Amino acid sequence: MGGHTLTLEEGIPFPAMSELTSLDATAQAELVRSGEVAPIELVDASIAAIEKLNPELNAVIHERFDAARADAAGTLPDGPFRGVPFVHKDHDGANAGMPQHHGCKGLKAASLMGDHDSNQTRRFREAGFVNLGRTNCPEFGLQPTTEPEAYGPTRNPWDVTRSTGGSSGGSAAAVASRMVAMASAGDGGGSIRWPASACGLVGLKTTRGRISLAPEGEWWGGLVVHGFLARSVRDTAAILDVAAGPETGDPYRAPAAARSYREEVGAAPGKLRIGMVVDSPGGLAETTPESRAAAESTAALLESLGHTVELTGPSGIGGGPEFVEGLLGNFTNVFNAFVDLDLTLWGKAIGKPRLEESDVEPGTWALAESGRLVSAATYYESLEALRTFSREMQSWWDVDGWDILLTPTSPEVPPTLGQFAPTPDNPLAGLFRSTSIVLFLAPFNVTGQPAISLPMHATDDGVPIGVQLVGGFGREDVLLRVAAQLEEARPWADRTPPVSA
């Protein structure tokens, strides 16, 4: 490795540590398989990176360093990522015996611990990943920024005055800064794709049912999927091979893949029909020049690669009152009802009938109180309306014959920290501020379609801006082929944030 000798006795010199942590997870796993590097060396390199950077970024909130070293020095499962360091988002997927606070100050005060491993946690362990800890997130994943009262803000390694996005912002900061090559994440309204955009990463929201949420049934009426953040398309495909697949009793099952997702990377996508929408749905926000340029420059690149790109899209996201009437109001009813459920479920986990107002942030409490007013009939009426919206949206792919929709990941660039706090007279001020960020994202949590954010652009001062590609239901394969094609045409692997290992 660059002339440096990696020895446990002498420690890992910083240049060698930097070389290891700059590699993607696939490359790290190849070093372990070849015997060039031992798992403990990778783990020590990542721990050193976390210890160096975390005081500034606040990405990892629950450390597991001693146990990780013991795991790495022992017998690891012989999976595709044997010995590769990894971190878990604190809101998505339980780790038995580790803190599980969901960004909530009441759960933190009660020292809630995970009492089981989720399906995703188990599959990551069986793949050979070594868990170093859990990452910061907003309270119950409710905001598109990671600034919980319980643990404080996570800072963007590209510009520490800016948000990493949310709710997977801690994971995004850890991956972007080279603490680890990949991290777990989750997406209920953009919470994988938006942090990926804000931090210059690859963020795939999978098809509903592609990754089992077992042992839980569902979250937010099927809006939430579990996933991960990575720096390369090949890592994204390879970890999807690990994580995908149903478990007994799942309420949803995605169509089975034709072959390994890793095989899609480098496969010719053919000439695709791609629609593009750059104006924000419903006209609810102005798309900034930087976000517009990200989509338009990507469209030009796609055309140069042989695809057809037209300025068109499904009616539900292409603008008009049906977007507002058919999505946001019904989404809000379902969302608020599940926030109320969160307070009940997690209250019972710490011995209370329900979390109390003092246990949560003002915005969370206001949402939950609104959720208590949603009747069963209203909830199911809204859920049925969202399913009708999904049928109409998906017909653009399945009936009209389009392959991909291209949009900005968000109408705006990553905002500065502090914009999402409640005000004394309006506890929901921060959540109202959030609406414009997720306009291109949340519709596909409703439809359940796969969508990926790619780091295709940046502001003049280097802050990343992502573009979103949306595929037909179950078509992660198409997205990965095109994503790999774009990565090869406009590589991003060498882009490193100012705060990194």
C-alpha positions as CSV (number, residue, x, y, z in Angstrom):
1,M,0.0,0.0,0.0
2,G,2.0,2.9,-1.3
3,G,5.2,1.7,0.3
4,H,3.8,1.8,3.9
5,T,4.1,-1.3,6.1
6,L,0.8,-2.0,7.9
7,T,1.7,-3.6,11.3
8,L,-0.5,-3.8,14.4
9,E,2.6,-3.5,16.6
10,E,3.7,-0.2,15.2
11,G,0.2,1.1,14.4
12,I,-1.0,2.4,11.0
13,P,0.8,5.5,9.8
14,F,-1.7,8.3,8.8
15,P,-0.8,8.1,5.0
16,A,-1.5,4.4,5.0
17,M,-4.7,4.9,7.0
18,S,-5.8,7.5,4.4
19,E,-5.1,5.1,1.6
20,L,-7.2,2.4,3.1
21,T,-10.2,4.6,4.1
22,S,-10.2,6.3,0.7
23,L,-11.0,2.9,-1.0
24,D,-14.6,1.9,-1.6
25,A,-15.9,-1.2,0.2
26,T,-15.4,-3.5,-2.8
27,A,-11.7,-2.6,-2.9
28,Q,-11.3,-3.0,0.8
29,A,-12.9,-6.4,0.7
30,E,-10.6,-7.4,-2.2
31,L,-7.5,-6.5,-0.1
32,V,-8.8,-8.8,2.7
33,R,-9.5,-11.6,0.3
34,S,-6.0,-11.4,-1.2
35,G,-4.4,-11.3,2.2
36,E,-2.8,-7.9,1.6
37,V,-4.6,-6.4,4.5
38,A,-6.2,-8.0,7.6
39,P,-9.7,-7.0,8.8
40,I,-8.2,-5.6,12.0
41,E,-6.1,-3.2,9.9
42,L,-9.2,-1.9,8.1
43,V,-11.0,-1.6,11.4
44,D,-8.2,0.3,13.1
45,A,-7.9,2.6,10.1
46,S,-11.6,3.5,10.3
47,I,-11.5,3.9,14.1
48,A,-8.6,6.3,13.7
49,A,-10.5,8.3,11.1
50,I,-13.6,8.5,13.3
51,E,-11.5,9.6,16.3
52,K,-9.9,12.2,14.1
53,L,-13.0,13.6,12.4
54,N,-16.0,12.9,14.6
55,P,-15.3,15.8,17.1
56,E,-15.9,18.2,14.2
57,L,-18.6,16.3,12.2
58,N,-20.6,14.6,15.0
59,A,-21.5,11.7,12.7
60,V,-21.1,8.6,15.0
61,I,-22.9,8.9,18.3
62,H,-22.6,5.3,19.7
63,E,-19.2,3.8,19.4
64,R,-18.5,0.0,19.3
65,F,-14.7,0.1,18.9
66,D,-13.5,-2.5,21.4
67,A,-16.1,-5.0,20.2
68,A,-15.4,-4.2,16.6
69,R,-11.7,-4.9,17.1
70,A,-12.5,-8.2,18.8
71,D,-14.8,-9.1,15.9
72,A,-12.1,-8.3,13.4
73,A,-9.5,-10.3,15.2
74,G,-11.8,-13.3,15.4
75,T,-13.5,-15.4,12.9
76,L,-15.7,-13.3,10.6
77,P,-18.4,-14.7,8.3
78,D,-17.0,-15.4,4.9
79,G,-19.2,-13.0,3.0
80,P,-18.5,-10.6,0.2
81,F,-17.5,-7.8,2.6
82,R,-15.5,-9.8,5.1
83,G,-13.6,-7.4,7.4
84,V,-15.0,-4.1,5.9
85,P,-15.9,-1.5,8.6
86,F,-19.5,-0.3,8.7
87,V,-21.8,2.0,10.7
88,H,-25.5,1.8,11.3
89,K,-28.0,4.6,11.3
90,D,-29.6,4.9,14.8
91,H,-33.1,5.1,13.4
92,D,-33.0,2.2,10.9
93,G,-32.5,-1.3,12.1
94,A,-31.8,-2.5,15.6
95,N,-28.5,-3.8,17.0
96,A,-29.0,-6.1,20.0
97,G,-27.2,-4.7,23.0
98,M,-26.5,-1.3,21.5
99,P,-28.2,2.1,22.3
100,Q,-31.2,2.8,20.1
101,H,-32.4,6.3,20.7
102,H,-33.8,7.4,17.3
103,G,-32.6,10.9,17.9
104,C,-35.0,11.3,20.8
105,K,-34.0,12.9,24.1
106,G,-36.5,10.9,26.1
107,L,-35.1,7.5,24.8
108,K,-31.6,8.8,25.4
109,A,-32.5,9.7,29.0
110,A,-34.0,6.3,29.5
111,S,-30.9,4.6,28.0
112,L,-33.0,2.5,25.6
113,M,-31.0,-0.5,24.2
114,G,-31.8,-2.6,21.2
115,D,-33.1,-6.0,22.2
116,H,-32.8,-7.8,18.8
117,D,-31.0,-7.6,15.5
118,S,-33.1,-6.5,12.6
119,N,-33.1,-8.4,9.4
120,Q,-30.9,-5.8,7.8
121,T,-28.4,-5.9,10.7
122,R,-28.2,-9.7,10.5
123,R,-27.6,-9.6,6.7
124,F,-24.9,-7.0,7.0
125,R,-23.1,-9.1,9.7
126,E,-23.4,-12.3,7.6
127,A,-21.9,-10.4,4.7
128,G,-18.8,-9.9,6.8
129,F,-19.2,-6.2,7.7
130,V,-17.7,-5.1,11.1
131,N,-20.0,-2.8,12.9
132,L,-18.2,0.2,14.5
133,G,-21.2,2.0,15.9
134,R,-24.4,3.9,15.2
135,T,-24.9,7.3,13.5
136,N,-26.7,10.5,14.3
137,C,-30.2,11.2,12.9
138,P,-33.1,13.6,13.5
139,E,-35.7,12.7,16.0
140,F,-37.6,9.6,14.6
141,G,-36.3,10.5,11.1
142,L,-38.8,13.3,10.8
143,Q,-36.7,16.1,9.3
144,P,-34.5,16.5,6.2
145,T,-31.6,17.7,8.4
146,T,-29.7,16.0,11.2
147,E,-29.9,18.4,14.1
148,P,-31.6,16.5,17.0
149,E,-31.7,18.1,20.4
150,A,-30.6,14.8,21.8
151,Y,-27.2,14.7,20.1
152,G,-26.7,18.0,18.3
153,P,-26.1,18.7,14.6
154,T,-24.1,16.6,12.2
155,R,-21.9,18.8,10.0
156,N,-21.4,18.5,6.3
157,P,-17.7,17.5,5.5
158,W,-17.9,19.6,2.3
159,D,-18.9,22.7,4.3
160,V,-19.3,22.4,8.1
161,T,-21.7,25.3,8.2
162,R,-24.2,23.3,6.1
163,S,-26.6,20.4,6.8
164,T,-25.8,16.9,5.8
165,G,-29.4,16.4,5.0
166,G,-31.6,13.9,6.8
167,S,-32.7,11.7,8.1
168,S,-29.6,9.6,7.3
169,G,-27.3,12.6,7.8
170,G,-24.9,10.9,10.3
171,S,-24.4,8.0,7.9
172,A,-23.8,10.4,5.0
173,A,-21.2,12.4,6.9
174,A,-19.4,9.2,7.9
175,V,-19.2,7.9,4.4
176,A,-18.4,11.2,2.7
177,S,-15.6,12.0,5.1
178,R,-14.0,8.5,4.6
179,M,-14.7,7.3,8.1
180,V,-16.2,4.2,6.5
181,A,-16.9,3.2,2.9
182,M,-20.6,2.4,3.4
183,A,-23.3,2.9,6.1
184,S,-26.9,1.9,6.6
185,A,-29.7,4.4,5.9
186,G,-33.4,4.6,5.5
187,D,-35.8,6.6,3.4
188,G,-39.4,7.5,4.1
189,G,-39.6,10.8,2.2
190,G,-36.1,11.2,0.7
191,S,-33.9,10.3,3.7
192,I,-31.4,8.3,1.7
193,R,-31.4,10.4,-1.5
194,W,-31.3,13.9,0.0
195,P,-28.2,13.2,2.3
196,A,-26.5,11.5,-0.7
197,S,-27.1,14.7,-2.7
198,A,-25.9,16.9,0.1
199,C,-22.8,14.9,0.8
200,G,-21.7,13.8,-2.7
201,L,-22.7,10.1,-2.4
202,V,-24.6,7.4,-4.2
203,G,-28.0,6.9,-2.5
204,L,-30.4,4.2,-3.7
205,K,-34.0,4.1,-2.5
206,T,-35.0,0.6,-3.3
207,T,-38.4,-0.7,-4.4
208,R,-40.9,-1.2,-1.6
209,G,-40.4,-4.8,-0.3
210,R,-36.9,-5.2,-1.9
211,I,-35.3,-5.1,1.6
212,S,-37.3,-6.7,4.4
213,L,-38.0,-4.6,7.4
214,A,-38.4,-7.7,9.5
215,P,-39.1,-8.3,12.3
216,E,-41.2,-5.1,12.0
217,G,-44.2,-5.2,9.6
218,E,-43.9,-1.8,7.9
219,W,-43.3,1.9,8.8
220,W,-45.4,4.9,7.7
221,G,-47.9,2.8,5.7
222,G,-45.3,1.4,3.4
223,L,-43.5,4.7,2.7
224,V,-40.3,3.7,4.5
225,V,-37.5,1.5,3.0
226,H,-34.2,0.5,4.6
227,G,-31.0,0.9,2.6
228,F,-27.5,2.3,2.6
229,L,-25.2,5.1,1.4
230,A,-22.0,4.5,-0.6
231,R,-19.4,6.3,-2.7
232,S,-19.5,4.0,-5.8
233,V,-22.2,2.4,-7.9
234,R,-20.5,-1.0,-7.7
235,D,-20.6,-0.9,-3.9
236,T,-24.3,0.0,-4.1
237,A,-25.0,-2.9,-6.3
238,A,-23.0,-5.4,-4.3
239,I,-24.6,-4.4,-1.0
240,L,-28.0,-4.6,-2.6
241,D,-27.2,-8.3,-3.4
242,V,-26.6,-8.8,0.3
243,A,-29.6,-6.9,1.7
244,A,-32.3,-7.8,-0.9
245,G,-34.8,-10.6,-0.4
246,P,-38.0,-11.3,1.5
247,E,-38.5,-12.7,5.0
248,T,-41.4,-14.8,6.2
249,G,-44.5,-12.7,6.7
250,D,-43.4,-9.6,4.8
251,P,-46.4,-7.4,3.8
252,Y,-44.8,-6.4,0.6
253,R,-42.5,-8.3,-1.8
254,A,-40.6,-6.7,-4.7
255,P,-40.3,-8.6,-8.0
256,A,-37.3,-10.9,-8.0
257,A,-34.2,-9.7,-9.7
258,A,-33.2,-11.5,-13.0
259,R,-29.6,-11.8,-11.8
260,S,-27.1,-10.4,-9.3
261,Y,-27.2,-6.6,-9.1
262,R,-23.4,-6.6,-9.3
263,E,-23.7,-8.0,-12.8
264,E,-25.7,-4.9,-13.8
265,V,-22.7,-2.6,-13.2
266,G,-21.0,-2.3,-16.6
267,A,-23.8,-4.0,-18.5
268,A,-25.0,-2.0,-21.5
269,P,-28.3,-0.2,-20.7
270,G,-29.4,0.0,-24.3
271,K,-31.0,3.2,-25.7
272,L,-33.4,4.4,-23.1
273,R,-36.4,6.8,-23.2
274,I,-35.8,9.3,-20.4
275,G,-38.1,12.1,-19.3
276,M,-36.9,15.1,-17.3
277,V,-38.7,17.4,-14.9
278,V,-36.8,20.3,-13.4
279,D,-39.6,22.6,-12.1
280,S,-40.7,21.6,-8.6
281,P,-43.9,19.7,-8.4
282,G,-47.0,21.8,-7.7
283,G,-44.9,24.9,-8.1
284,L,-44.2,24.9,-4.4
285,A,-40.6,25.9,-4.6
286,E,-38.2,27.5,-7.1
287,T,-35.6,25.2,-8.5
288,T,-32.2,27.0,-7.9
289,P,-29.9,27.6,-10.9
290,E,-27.5,25.1,-9.4
291,S,-30.0,22.3,-9.1
292,R,-31.4,23.1,-12.6
293,A,-27.9,23.0,-14.0
294,A,-27.2,19.6,-12.4
295,A,-30.2,18.0,-14.1
296,E,-29.6,19.7,-17.4
297,S,-25.9,18.8,-17.6
298,T,-26.8,15.2,-16.7
299,A,-29.4,15.2,-19.5
300,A,-26.8,16.4,-22.0
301,L,-24.4,13.7,-20.9
302,L,-27.1,11.0,-21.2
303,E,-27.9,12.2,-24.7
304,S,-24.2,12.0,-25.6
305,L,-24.3,8.4,-24.4
306,G,-27.1,7.5,-26.8
307,H,-30.2,8.0,-24.8
308,T,-33.3,10.1,-25.7
309,V,-34.1,12.8,-23.2
310,E,-37.3,14.8,-23.4
311,L,-38.7,17.5,-21.1
312,T,-41.7,15.5,-19.9
313,G,-42.8,13.4,-16.9
314,P,-45.8,11.8,-15.2
315,S,-48.6,14.3,-14.4
316,G,-48.3,13.8,-10.7
317,I,-44.8,15.2,-10.5
318,G,-44.9,17.4,-13.6
319,G,-46.7,20.2,-11.8
320,G,-50.3,21.2,-11.3
321,P,-52.8,21.1,-8.4
322,E,-53.2,17.3,-8.5
323,F,-49.8,17.0,-7.0
324,V,-50.8,19.1,-3.9
325,E,-54.3,17.6,-3.7
326,G,-53.3,14.0,-4.5
327,L,-50.2,13.7,-2.5
328,L,-49.2,16.2,0.2
329,G,-52.5,16.3,2.2
330,N,-52.9,12.5,2.2
331,F,-49.2,12.0,2.8
332,T,-49.4,14.3,5.8
333,N,-52.4,12.3,7.3
334,V,-50.5,9.0,7.1
335,F,-47.2,10.6,8.3
336,N,-48.8,12.3,11.3
337,A,-50.7,9.2,12.3
338,F,-47.4,7.2,12.4
339,V,-45.7,9.9,14.4
340,D,-48.4,9.4,17.0
341,L,-47.8,5.7,16.8
342,D,-44.0,6.3,17.3
343,L,-44.7,8.0,20.6
344,T,-46.9,5.1,21.8
345,L,-44.5,2.3,20.7
346,W,-41.3,3.9,22.0
347,G,-43.1,5.1,25.1
348,K,-44.0,1.5,25.9
349,A,-40.4,0.5,25.2
350,I,-39.3,2.6,28.2
351,G,-42.2,1.7,30.4
352,K,-44.6,4.6,29.6
353,P,-48.1,4.5,28.0
354,R,-46.8,7.1,25.5
355,L,-43.8,9.4,25.3
356,E,-44.6,12.7,27.0
357,E,-44.2,16.3,25.7
358,S,-41.0,16.7,27.7
359,D,-39.5,13.6,26.0
360,V,-39.6,14.9,22.5
361,E,-38.9,18.0,20.4
362,P,-41.7,20.6,20.0
363,G,-42.2,19.8,16.3
364,T,-42.5,16.1,17.0
365,W,-45.1,16.7,19.7
366,A,-47.1,19.0,17.4
367,L,-47.1,16.3,14.6
368,A,-48.1,13.6,17.0
369,E,-51.0,15.7,18.5
370,S,-52.2,16.2,14.9
371,G,-51.9,12.5,14.3
372,R,-54.2,11.8,17.2
373,L,-56.9,13.7,15.4
374,V,-56.6,11.5,12.3
375,S,-59.5,9.1,12.5
376,A,-59.2,5.5,11.3
377,A,-61.5,6.3,8.4
378,T,-59.5,9.3,7.4
379,Y,-56.2,7.4,7.6
380,Y,-57.5,4.6,5.3
381,E,-59.1,7.1,3.0
382,S,-55.7,8.9,2.7
383,L,-53.9,5.6,2.2
384,E,-56.3,4.6,-0.5
385,A,-55.8,8.0,-2.2
386,L,-52.0,7.4,-2.2
387,R,-52.5,4.0,-3.8
388,T,-54.6,5.6,-6.5
389,F,-51.9,8.2,-7.0
390,S,-49.3,5.4,-7.3
391,R,-51.3,3.7,-10.1
392,E,-51.5,6.9,-12.1
393,M,-47.8,7.7,-11.6
394,Q,-46.5,4.2,-12.5
395,S,-48.5,4.1,-15.7
396,W,-46.0,6.6,-17.2
397,W,-43.4,3.8,-17.0
398,D,-45.5,0.7,-17.4
399,V,-48.1,2.0,-20.0
400,D,-46.5,5.0,-21.7
401,G,-43.2,3.2,-22.1
402,W,-40.7,5.5,-20.4
403,D,-37.6,4.0,-18.8
404,I,-36.3,6.6,-16.4
405,L,-37.4,10.0,-15.0
406,L,-34.5,12.5,-14.4
407,T,-35.0,15.3,-11.8
408,P,-32.8,17.3,-9.5
409,T,-32.6,15.4,-6.2
410,S,-33.9,18.6,-4.5
411,P,-34.8,22.1,-5.8
412,E,-32.1,23.6,-3.5
413,V,-28.5,23.2,-2.4
414,P,-27.8,21.9,1.1
415,P,-29.0,24.6,3.5
416,T,-27.0,26.1,6.4
417,L,-27.5,24.6,9.8
418,G,-30.1,26.1,12.1
419,Q,-32.9,26.7,9.5
420,F,-35.2,23.9,10.8
421,A,-35.6,24.9,14.4
422,P,-39.1,25.6,15.8
423,T,-40.0,29.1,16.7
424,P,-41.7,30.1,20.0
425,D,-45.0,30.7,18.2
426,N,-44.8,27.8,15.7
427,P,-43.4,24.4,16.7
428,L,-43.8,23.2,13.1
429,A,-41.8,26.0,11.5
430,G,-38.9,23.7,10.8
431,L,-41.1,21.0,9.3
432,F,-42.8,23.6,7.0
433,R,-39.3,24.6,5.9
434,S,-38.7,21.0,5.0
435,T,-41.4,20.8,2.4
436,S,-39.5,22.3,-0.5
437,I,-36.6,20.0,0.0
438,V,-38.5,16.7,-0.6
439,L,-40.8,17.7,-3.4
440,F,-38.9,15.5,-6.0
441,L,-38.4,12.7,-3.5
442,A,-41.5,11.9,-1.4
443,P,-43.7,10.9,-4.4
444,F,-41.6,7.8,-5.0
445,N,-41.9,6.7,-1.3
446,V,-45.7,6.8,-2.1
447,T,-45.4,4.8,-5.4
448,G,-42.7,2.5,-4.0
449,Q,-40.5,2.8,-7.0
450,P,-36.7,2.7,-6.9
451,A,-34.8,6.0,-7.2
452,I,-31.2,6.8,-7.0
453,S,-29.3,10.1,-6.3
454,L,-25.9,10.5,-8.0
455,P,-23.3,13.2,-7.3
456,M,-23.2,14.7,-10.8
457,H,-22.7,18.3,-10.0
458,A,-21.4,20.9,-7.5
459,T,-21.7,24.6,-6.7
460,D,-18.8,26.9,-7.6
461,D,-17.5,26.5,-4.1
462,G,-17.6,22.7,-4.3
463,V,-20.8,21.8,-2.4
464,P,-22.3,18.7,-4.0
465,I,-25.6,18.7,-5.8
466,G,-27.2,15.4,-6.8
467,V,-29.5,14.3,-9.6
468,Q,-32.3,11.7,-9.2
469,L,-33.0,8.9,-11.6
470,V,-36.4,7.1,-11.0
471,G,-37.1,3.6,-12.5
472,G,-40.2,1.6,-13.0
473,F,-41.4,-0.6,-10.1
474,G,-38.8,-3.3,-9.4
475,R,-36.3,-1.9,-11.9
476,E,-33.2,-1.3,-9.8
477,D,-31.4,-3.1,-12.6
478,V,-32.0,-0.3,-15.1
479,L,-31.0,2.4,-12.6
480,L,-27.7,0.6,-11.7
481,R,-26.8,0.1,-15.4
482,V,-27.3,3.8,-16.2
483,A,-25.7,5.0,-12.9
484,A,-22.6,3.0,-13.7
485,Q,-22.5,4.4,-17.2
486,L,-22.7,8.0,-15.8
487,E,-20.1,7.2,-13.2
488,E,-17.7,6.0,-15.9
489,A,-18.4,9.1,-18.1
490,R,-18.1,11.6,-15.3
491,P,-16.2,10.0,-12.4
492,W,-16.5,11.3,-8.9
493,A,-14.3,8.9,-6.9
494,D,-11.4,11.4,-6.6
495,R,-13.6,14.2,-5.2
496,T,-12.7,14.5,-1.5
497,P,-14.3,16.9,1.0
498,P,-12.2,19.4,3.0
499,V,-12.9,17.4,6.2
500,S,-11.9,13.8,5.5
501,A,-9.5,11.1,6.5
